[in-house]
Structures are given as C-alpha cells and as structure tokens.
Amino acid sequence: MRAICFCLSLTAGLCVTVALSGAADIEVRGSVQSGRRPEPNAVVWLEAPSAPRTPQARRVVLDQKNLMFSPHVLVVRVGTVVDFPNNDRVFHNVFSFRDGKRFDLGMYPVGTVKQVTFDRPGLSRIFCNIHPQMAAYVMAVDSPYFGAADRAGEFRLPDVPPGTYPFQAWKPGGPTLTGSFAAEPGKTLDVQWP
C-alpha cells in the first residue's frame, strides 16, 4: 500500500494523507469436483462481512419450462429479488417450506411472473405443488463474492479484492465444505468432495 501526502497552505498549514491500494480487484477462478468428476451446480462463496451490502443489480430468474426449473441451482446475494416466470404450458404452484426463505406463490397460469425476495442467508429447496418431479435450489449468501459451477465444474468470482477469505462450498445432496483461500492474481480455488 502506498501513501501520498498532500500539504495545503492556507491560513494554517494542513496536511492530508491519502492511502492508495496498489492492488486491483481480481477474478478468482476455480473448479469443483466429486471424486474425479466435475461437479456441476455446486456453489462457492467467500465470506466477506465487511463488503458493501448491496443486492444484485441484474435481473435474476428461476424459470419454469417443460415441467422443470431452470437453472436447477441458483445462487444470489441476500436481499435479491428472484423472478419466477411460468413459461410452461400448464399452471404451476411454486413453494419452499423448509430452511432458507419460506414462501408459497399459489397457482399461477402461463405467462405470469411472481417474485420472491431472498432476505436471509441459507438454502431454499424449491418445489411445485402440482408437479412433484420439479425441484430446484436457491442458495442466498451474505457476500458479493459467489458463483455456481458450470457443466465442466468450473466457476468464477469477479471483482474480489486481494486478501485471505474463509470460503464455503455446497452441492445438492452433499455436505457444505469450508476452508480458507488467499485471493491473489493467478491463484485458483479448487474444491474437492470425496
């Protein structure tokens, strides 16, 4: 870290020191595996209690189409509003009664959008009361540094200030893993379930 001192001479001498960080935010990249296989749909986040508390700015959607939720796993920042559009050809009744955010959107027809604010951290298991085969997960985290793994088991966490963070990783049907990660340029965060 560098410090620059500015001195102004008015009626009285005034000296101000401004600290400038020499390190820019980085994109953390990583992978998640179970055994030797990539783990799609895993969620990874860095704990950052002093990070600014702003909800996600982009529109977040958990779609319903072809009697399925898409995506199967969604990760959001606490305070985020998630849209639940019915883009299927039948009615749906989306709900979550365990853990995380509890809600019941009631029956709603094709072309309708309902919204839920995920206002506390935790896992919400999402179902349709009419179609029992439909299931999804929404993980609400209290951090701006999070990501979900793609089909190759890879993820990225953009705009992370360099430093050391506790991390958590979760996957459907598995335990939550925890650890510590030093965010540095070029360093990857690789998570492994047995």
C-alpha positions in Angstrom: 0.0 0.0 0.0 1.3 3.5 -0.9 0.5 6.7 1.0 0.6 10.1 -0.6 0.8 13.3 1.5 -0.8 16.5 0.2 0.1 19.7 2.0 -2.0 22.8 1.6 -1.1 26.2 2.9 -4.0 28.5 3.6 -4.2 30.4 6.8 -2.9 27.4 8.7 -0.9 24.5 7.4 -3.0 21.4 6.6 -1.6 18.1 5.7 -3.8 15.2 4.5 -2.6 11.6 3.9 -4.5 9.5 1.4 -3.9 5.8 1.3 -4.0 4.2 -2.2 -4.2 0.5 -2.6 -1.7 -0.8 -5.1 -3.7 -4.0 -5.8 -6.6 -4.1 -8.1 -9.6 -6.5 -7.7 -9.1 -9.8 -9.3 -11.3 -12.6 -10.8 -11.0 -15.8 -8.8 -11.4 -18.9 -11.0 -11.7 -22.4 -9.7 -13.2 -25.8 -10.1 -15.3 -28.2 -8.1 -15.1 -32.0 -8.2 -16.7 -35.0 -6.5 -14.1 -37.8 -6.7 -12.6 -37.4 -10.1 -15.7 -36.0 -11.8 -16.6 -32.3 -12.3 -19.5 -31.2 -10.0 -21.9 -29.0 -11.9 -24.4 -27.0 -9.9 -22.0 -26.6 -6.9 -22.0 -23.2 -5.2 -18.8 -21.5 -3.9 -18.6 -18.2 -2.0 -16.1 -16.2 0.0 -17.2 -14.9 3.4 -16.7 -11.1 3.4 -18.6 -9.5 6.3 -17.1 -6.0 5.7 -18.1 -6.0 2.0 -20.7 -3.4 0.9 -24.3 -4.7 1.4 -25.9 -4.2 -2.0 -28.3 -6.7 -3.6 -27.6 -8.0 -7.1 -28.3 -5.3 -9.7 -29.1 -7.7 -12.6 -32.4 -9.4 -13.1 -32.4 -12.9 -11.6 -34.7 -15.6 -12.9 -35.7 -19.1 -11.9 -37.7 -20.2 -15.0 -40.3 -22.9 -15.3 -40.4 -24.6 -18.6 -41.0 -28.2 -19.8 -42.0 -29.1 -16.2 -38.6 -28.2 -15.0 -36.9 -25.3 -13.1 -34.0 -23.6 -14.9 -31.4 -23.3 -13.6 -31.5 -26.3 -11.2 -29.3 -24.4 -8.7 -29.3 -20.6 -8.3 -27.0 -18.5 -6.0 -28.0 -15.0 -5.0 -26.9 -12.3 -2.6 -29.1 -11.8 0.4 -31.7 -9.1 -0.5 -32.1 -10.2 -4.1 -35.5 -10.4 -5.8 -35.9 -13.5 -7.9 -38.4 -13.7 -10.7 -40.4 -17.0 -11.1 -41.9 -16.8 -14.6 -44.3 -19.5 -15.8 -43.0 -20.1 -19.3 -44.6 -23.6 -19.4 -47.8 -24.7 -21.0 -49.5 -25.5 -17.6 -50.3 -24.0 -14.3 -47.6 -24.1 -11.5 -47.6 -23.5 -7.7 -44.0 -22.7 -6.6 -43.2 -23.0 -2.9 -40.5 -23.6 -0.3 -41.4 -24.7 3.2 -38.0 -25.8 4.7 -34.9 -23.9 5.7 -34.0 -20.7 3.9 -36.8 -18.5 2.6 -40.3 -19.9 3.2 -43.0 -18.9 0.7 -45.9 -20.2 -1.4 -46.7 -18.4 -4.6 -50.1 -20.2 -5.2 -51.3 -21.4 -8.5 -50.5 -19.2 -11.5 -51.0 -19.5 -15.2 -48.7 -19.5 -18.2 -47.2 -16.1 -18.9 -47.4 -14.9 -15.3 -44.3 -13.8 -13.3 -44.2 -13.9 -9.5 -41.3 -12.6 -7.3 -39.6 -13.6 -4.1 -37.1 -11.6 -2.1 -34.5 -13.8 -0.5 -33.9 -11.7 2.6 -31.9 -14.1 4.7 -28.9 -16.4 4.1 -29.5 -20.0 3.6 -30.6 -22.8 1.3 -34.2 -22.8 0.0 -35.5 -26.0 -1.6 -38.0 -25.0 -4.3 -40.8 -27.3 -5.5 -44.1 -27.2 -7.5 -47.1 -28.3 -5.5 -48.8 -29.6 -8.8 -45.7 -31.3 -10.3 -43.8 -33.3 -7.6 -40.9 -34.1 -10.0 -40.0 -30.4 -10.2 -37.2 -29.3 -7.8 -34.6 -26.6 -7.6 -32.3 -24.9 -5.0 -31.7 -21.2 -4.2 -28.7 -20.5 -2.0 -28.8 -17.0 -0.6 -25.3 -15.8 0.6 -24.3 -12.8 2.6 -21.4 -12.0 0.3 -20.9 -10.3 -3.1 -18.2 -12.9 -4.0 -20.0 -16.1 -5.1 -20.5 -18.3 -8.1 -22.1 -21.5 -9.4 -20.2 -24.2 -11.2 -21.0 -24.8 -14.9 -21.2 -28.3 -16.5 -17.5 -28.6 -16.5 -17.4 -27.9 -12.8 -15.7 -24.5 -13.2 -16.7 -21.2 -11.7 -15.5 -17.6 -11.4 -15.9 -15.0 -8.7 -15.4 -11.5 -10.3 -14.2 -8.3 -8.6 -12.6 -9.9 -5.5 -10.2 -7.6 -3.5 -6.9 -9.4 -2.8 -6.8 -10.9 0.7 -7.5 -14.1 2.6 -11.1 -15.2 3.0 -12.9 -18.1 4.6 -14.8 -19.9 1.8 -17.8 -22.3 1.7 -18.9 -24.7 -1.0 -22.2 -26.5 -1.3 -23.7 -29.0 -3.7 -27.1 -30.7 -3.9 -27.1 -33.8 -1.6 -23.7 -33.1 -0.2 -22.2 -31.5 2.9 -21.0 -27.9 3.0 -17.3 -27.7 2.8 -15.3 -24.9 4.4 -11.8 -23.6 4.1 -9.5 -20.6 3.7 -8.4 -19.1 0.4 -5.8 -16.4 -0.3 -7.1 -14.4 -3.3 -4.1 -13.5 -5.4 -3.7 -12.9 -9.2 -3.4 -16.2 -11.0 -4.3 -18.4 -7.9 -7.2 -20.8 -8.4 -9.7 -22.1 -5.8 -10.2 -25.8 -6.3 -12.8 -27.6 -4.2 -12.9 -31.4 -3.8 -15.6 -33.6 -2.3 -14.5 -37.2 -1.6 
